[in-house]
């Protein structure tokens, strides 16, 4: 590893760039912690190096200007316990979803960072992959996890707990939060019996999965669902809500009989609140399974309602186009408000 880094350093000195920060600096650049590893991005070799050090590889996908990436770096990685745990048990590397550096995947295929992110269908930043010693993905986080939940993820992966318990089941009881011990109700929720099959001329379906004592769930109800733009979009959906322990019977969009609890398990819902979107034909087309502020919550509903996912399968590009249109109209963009 030392020889690799020395060679890398010499090569980069000749061209005057850093491997982890080779892209042009953006106006709102995300500072990657200096303890992240700088490698040739051959993930096969990185896994071998991590295994030698009795660690696991953590691959971060981010982008400049991303408020959730900033939150991960400045909030999660400002906490000593999280930093110590990450450095002790993981070899972290950072990738840019728009970057051009060459990445070698575990099957030997080489491609630019941006193409690698596209191949893996990265829809949210940050996205994190935790890989085991064989290159298998143990856990994938599609979006930002607040510190206490993120630390629970680190414990799961570092402890090799995937051999004992599925990640979604583990997360049900791994975290306790100071929040309402009751589920929040909304007038737009569907009432039983829950027949979620789609019919000709009907609406798309949004299925919300929650738990009690869930702070982000409370926040979504008190803030996200109260926004005018969100409420306007909700009228174009059938919205069903289930808890992760819900024994209520339902008929899935595919016509199967099951319960809310069993369906959540089948869908591998590990984060609450999560929203799974189905089109008017009953096909899953998108999902939100990490922390979101109101702007991105509204945009996720818009992405499905408008059929944007059909013409633009990359949510980040859809977001970019939306933001550009708003700027052209002189509208203020509040990503974190």
C-alpha positions in Angstrom: 0.0 0.0 0.0 2.8 2.4 0.9 4.5 1.9 -2.5 1.2 2.5 -4.3 0.6 5.7 -2.5 4.2 6.9 -3.1 3.8 6.2 -6.8 0.4 7.9 -6.8 1.8 10.9 -5.0 4.7 11.3 -7.4 2.4 11.1 -10.4 0.0 13.6 -9.0 2.8 16.0 -8.1 3.8 16.1 -11.8 0.3 17.2 -12.8 -0.5 19.1 -9.6 -3.7 17.4 -8.4 -4.9 15.4 -5.5 -6.6 12.0 -6.2 -9.5 12.7 -3.8 -10.0 16.2 -5.0 -9.0 16.1 -8.6 -12.2 17.8 -9.9 -12.5 21.5 -10.2 -13.4 23.1 -6.9 -17.1 24.0 -6.9 -18.7 27.0 -5.3 -20.1 24.8 -2.5 -17.4 22.1 -2.4 -17.8 19.4 0.2 -14.7 18.9 2.3 -13.8 15.2 2.6 -12.1 14.3 5.9 -8.3 14.0 5.5 -8.5 10.5 7.0 -10.4 9.1 4.0 -8.1 6.9 2.0 -6.6 8.1 -1.3 -6.1 5.1 -3.7 -6.0 4.2 -7.4 -9.7 3.3 -7.0 -9.2 -0.3 -8.0 -11.8 -1.6 -5.6 -10.5 -5.1 -5.8 -7.2 -3.9 -4.4 -8.9 -1.6 -1.9 -10.8 -4.5 -0.5 -7.6 -6.5 -0.2 -5.9 -3.6 1.6 -8.9 -3.2 3.9 -9.0 -6.9 4.7 -5.3 -7.0 5.5 -5.9 -4.2 8.0 -9.0 -6.1 9.4 -11.3 -3.5 8.1 -14.1 -3.2 5.6 -14.3 -0.9 2.6 -16.8 2.0 2.8 -17.5 3.7 -0.6 -19.0 7.2 -0.4 -20.8 8.7 -3.4 -21.2 12.5 -3.1 -21.3 15.8 -5.0 -20.5 19.4 -4.3 -23.4 21.5 -3.3 -25.2 18.6 -1.6 -26.6 19.6 1.8 -27.0 16.0 2.9 -23.3 15.3 2.1 -22.4 18.4 4.0 -24.4 17.2 7.0 -22.7 13.8 6.9 -19.2 15.4 6.8 -19.9 18.3 9.3 -22.3 16.7 11.7 -21.8 12.9 11.7 -18.0 13.1 11.1 -17.6 15.8 13.7 -18.6 13.4 16.5 -15.6 11.7 18.0 -17.3 8.4 18.6 -18.4 8.1 15.0 -15.0 9.2 13.6 -13.1 6.7 15.9 -15.4 3.9 15.0 -15.2 4.6 11.3 -11.4 4.9 11.3 -11.0 1.7 13.4 -13.3 -0.5 11.4 -13.4 0.9 7.9 -11.3 2.0 5.0 -13.3 4.9 3.5 -12.9 6.2 0.0 -14.8 9.1 -1.7 -16.2 9.2 -5.2 -17.9 12.1 -7.1 -21.1 11.1 -8.9 -20.1 13.6 -11.7 -16.4 12.8 -11.6 -14.1 11.5 -14.3 -11.6 9.5 -12.4 -11.3 5.9 -13.4 -12.8 3.3 -11.1 -12.3 -0.5 -11.3 -15.2 -2.5 -10.0 -14.8 -5.9 -8.4 -15.6 -7.6 -11.7 -12.6 -5.8 -13.3 -14.7 -3.4 -15.4 -13.2 0.1 -15.6 -15.2 3.2 -15.9 -15.4 6.9 -14.9 -16.9 7.7 -11.5 -20.0 9.2 -13.1 -20.6 6.1 -15.1 -19.9 3.9 -12.1 -22.5 5.8 -10.1 -25.0 5.5 -13.0 -24.3 1.7 -13.3 -25.1 1.3 -9.6 -28.2 3.5 -10.0 -27.1 6.1 -7.4 -30.2 8.3 -7.0 -29.3 10.2 -3.8 -26.2 11.7 -2.3 -24.7 10.7 -0.1 -25.0 7.0 -1.0 -22.7 4.7 0.9 -21.7 1.1 0.1 -20.2 -1.1 2.8 -18.4 -4.0 1.2 -17.3 -7.3 2.8 -14.1 -9.2 2.2 -15.4 -10.8 -0.9 -16.7 -7.6 -2.4 -20.3 -8.2 -1.6 -22.4 -5.2 -0.5 -23.3 -5.8 3.1 -25.3 -2.5 3.5 -26.2 0.2 1.0 -27.4 3.6 2.4 -29.3 5.5 -0.3 -29.2 8.9 1.3 -28.3 10.6 4.6 -28.7 8.9 8.0 -28.6 11.1 11.1 -25.7 10.4 13.5 -27.3 7.9 15.9 -28.7 5.9 13.1 -25.5 6.1 11.1 -23.6 4.8 14.2 -25.9 1.9 14.4 -25.1 1.1 10.8 -21.4 1.1 11.6 -21.9 -1.3 14.5 -23.9 -3.7 12.2 -21.3 -3.8 9.5 -18.2 -3.7 11.7 -19.6 -6.5 13.8 -20.3 -8.8 10.8 -23.9 -8.9 12.0 -25.2 -9.6 8.5 -24.4 -13.3 9.2 -27.0 -13.2 12.1 -29.7 -10.8 11.1 -31.0 -8.9 8.0 -30.2 -5.2 8.1 -33.8 -4.1 8.0 -34.7 -6.3 11.0 -31.7 -5.0 12.9 -32.6 -1.4 12.4 -36.1 -1.9 13.8 -34.7 -2.1 17.3 -31.2 -0.7 17.0 -32.2 2.9 17.6 -34.5 4.6 20.1 -35.4 8.3 19.6 -37.2 10.9 21.7 -40.3 11.2 19.6 -44.0 10.6 19.7 -45.1 7.2 20.8 -48.0 7.3 18.5 -48.2 7.3 14.7 -49.1 10.6 13.1 -52.4 10.7 11.3 -53.2 12.5 8.1 -56.6 13.0 6.4 -55.1 12.0 3.0 -54.2 8.4 4.2 -56.2 5.6 2.7 -58.6 3.8 5.0 -59.0 0.0 5.3 -59.6 -2.3 3.6 -56.3 -1.6 1.9 -56.6 -2.7 -1.7 -53.6 -1.1 -3.4 -54.2 -2.5 -6.8 -54.2 0.2 -9.5 -57.1 0.7 -11.8 -57.4 2.2 -15.3 -57.5 6.0 -15.0 -56.5 5.9 -11.4 -53.7 7.6 -9.5 -50.2 6.6 -8.8 -49.6 5.2 -5.3 -47.3 6.4 -2.5 -46.8 3.9 0.4 -45.3 5.4 3.5 -43.6 3.1 6.1 -43.2 4.5 9.6 -42.6 3.5 13.2 -43.5 5.0 16.5 -40.9 6.9 18.4 -39.4 8.1 15.1 -38.1 11.7 15.1 -37.8 12.0 11.3 -41.3 10.7 10.9 -42.6 13.4 13.2 -40.6 16.0 11.3 -42.0 14.9 8.0 -45.6 15.3 9.3 -45.0 18.6 11.0 -42.9 20.2 8.2 -42.9 18.3 5.0 -46.6 17.4 4.7 -47.5 20.9 5.7 -45.8 22.6 2.8 -48.2 23.9 0.2 -46.3 22.5 -2.7 -46.3 19.0 -1.0 -50.0 19.2 -0.3 -50.8 20.2 -3.9 -48.8 17.1 -5.1 -50.4 14.7 -2.6 -53.8 15.3 -4.2 -52.6 13.4 -7.2 -51.7 10.3 -5.3 -53.4 7.5 -3.3 -51.3 7.5 -0.1 -51.2 4.4 2.2 -49.4 4.3 5.5 -48.2 1.3 7.4 -46.0 0.8 10.4 -43.2 -1.7 10.3 -45.1 -3.8 12.8 -48.5 -3.4 11.2 -50.6 -6.6 11.1 -53.3 -4.9 9.0 -54.1 -7.0 5.9 -53.6 -5.5 2.5 -53.6 -6.3 -1.2 -50.4 -5.3 -2.8 -50.3 -3.4 -6.2 -49.5 -6.8 -7.7 -52.6 -8.4 -6.2 -51.1 -10.4 -3.4 -52.6 -10.7 0.1 -50.2 -9.9 2.9 -49.8 -7.6 6.0 -48.0 -4.3 6.4 -45.3 -5.9 8.5 -44.6 -8.7 6.0 -44.7 -6.4 3.0 -42.2 -4.0 4.7 -39.9 -7.0 5.3 -40.2 -8.1 1.7 -39.4 -4.6 0.5 -36.4 -4.5 2.9 -37.5 -1.2 4.5 -34.6 -0.3 6.9 -35.2 3.4 7.4 -38.3 5.2 8.6 -39.9 7.1 7.2 -39.5 5.5 3.7 -41.8 6.1 0.8 -42.2 3.6 -2.0 -43.8 4.9 -5.2 -45.9 2.8 -7.7 -47.1 4.0 -11.1 -50.7 3.7 -12.3 -49.9 0.2 -13.5 -48.8 -1.0 -10.0 -45.1 -1.1 -10.8 -42.6 0.3 -8.3 -40.8 3.2 -10.0 -39.0 5.1 -7.2 -38.4 5.1 -3.5 -37.2 7.4 -0.7 -35.4 5.6 2.1 -33.3 8.1 4.0 -33.6 11.6 5.6 -35.2 14.3 3.4 -36.0 17.9 3.9 -39.2 19.4 2.4 -37.7 20.5 -0.9 -36.5 17.0 -1.8 -39.7 15.4 -0.4 -41.8 17.6 -2.7 -39.5 16.9 -5.7 -39.8 13.1 -5.1 -43.6 13.3 -5.4 -43.2 15.6 -8.4 -40.8 13.2 -10.0 -43.4 10.4 -10.0 -46.5 12.6 -10.6 -45.0 14.2 -13.7 -43.7 11.0 -15.1 -40.2 12.5 -14.9 -38.8 9.1 -14.0 -39.6 7.9 -17.5 -37.6 10.5 -19.5 -34.9 11.0 -16.8 -34.1 7.9 -14.8 -31.4 9.7 -12.8 -33.1 11.6 -10.0 -30.0 13.8 -9.5 -30.2 15.1 -13.1 -33.9 15.7 -12.7 -33.1 17.8 -9.6 -30.5 19.7 -11.4 -32.8 20.6 -14.2 -35.5 21.7 -11.8 -33.1 23.9 -9.8 -31.8 25.5 -13.1 -35.4 26.3 -14.1 -36.1 27.9 -10.7 -33.0 30.0 -10.9 -33.9 31.2 -14.4 -37.3 32.3 -13.0 -35.5 34.1 -10.2 -36.9 31.8 -7.6 -35.1 31.1 -4.3 -34.1 27.4 -3.8 -34.2 26.3 -0.1 -32.6 22.9 -0.1 -32.4 22.6 3.7 -35.3 24.8 4.9 
